[in-house]
Amino acid sequence: MYGWIWRHLPGNAWVRAFISLVLVLGVVYVLFQYVFPWAEPLLPFGDVTVDGASADTGAGGERGAAR
Amino acid sequence: MSRVRSRIAGVMSVLGELLITVGVVLGLFVVYSLWWTNVLADRESSRQADLMRDGWKGGGAAGPGALDTQDGVGFLHVPAMKNGEVLVKKGTDLKELNDGTAGYYTKPVKSALPWDAKGNFSLAAHRDGHGAKFHNIHKIKNGDPIVFETRDTWYVYKVYKSLPETSKYNVDVIDPVPKESGRTKAGRYITLTTCTPVFTSDYRYIVWGELVREVKVDKDRSKPAELR
């Protein structure tokens, strides 16, 4: 796969290496800017609040108000 | 025969490259979560903190729209966490906490504010990533001070109990009178919540404190003894 990309890049080895670097940086940029921010909330690593399930939330709110 | 073998070798090498790629991407995700989100969040929270401090200096007389503190109420100082000041804003939605701030609860149990006569000032912030403002919550011990700074007043709290692990469904911990901390009478409490163990959010870590005294902010904004 990467060999195929390498063979289809233009220029000599140095030019190919440079283009490869640019491609890698581009992929990293897209990952950090778009893919990871999208994926992160879907993963259970960043939940910090105490909170019931959505059904509980209403009940908790009511009870909090009643006190 | 050799053609079949080379076909198999080709498939295996593509598969291998894909697996390596997945590994590298997962590694990058760790870098993103634990480092890059901190960079972004620290930048954003210090920008908002500067805005709020500038607004305070102006005596709050800034015209409408001139000051965009986005519901900021003040700064939390916890010397035991060694993380300087944490901007506190309204609400505990991830979108807000991701700016590297702490938020006070509006649901499931509404938080009191420090200047209220009675109640529980309940806060949440990230343990890791996005500023990781409560990363060192496990270093807080009973008797440690928690100071909340507003424009005019320092509210000095003293920690009296920690709960190192509880269910995320345990909303009782942020009740106006947090019975689980052993208190039964209405008072002026503060509750810090975050996730635990570090790097995951299987459980919640809770720290409770109680108001000890209030100190008026003087014109030099000199810090109360607990922060010196």
Interface residues (C-beta under 8 A of the other chain):
Chain A: M1 Y2 G3 V28 L31 F32 F36 A39 E40 P41 P44 F45 G46 D47 V48 T49 V50 D51 G52 A53 D56 T57 G60 G61 R63 G64 A65 R67
Chain B: S13 V14 E17 L18 V25 L28 F29 Y32 S33 W36 T37 T92 L94 L97 Y105 K107 P108 V109 K110 A124 A125 H126 R127 D128 G129 H130 F134 T166 K168 Y169 N170 V171 V173 I174 D175 P176 T193 T194 C195 F199 T200 S201 R204 I206
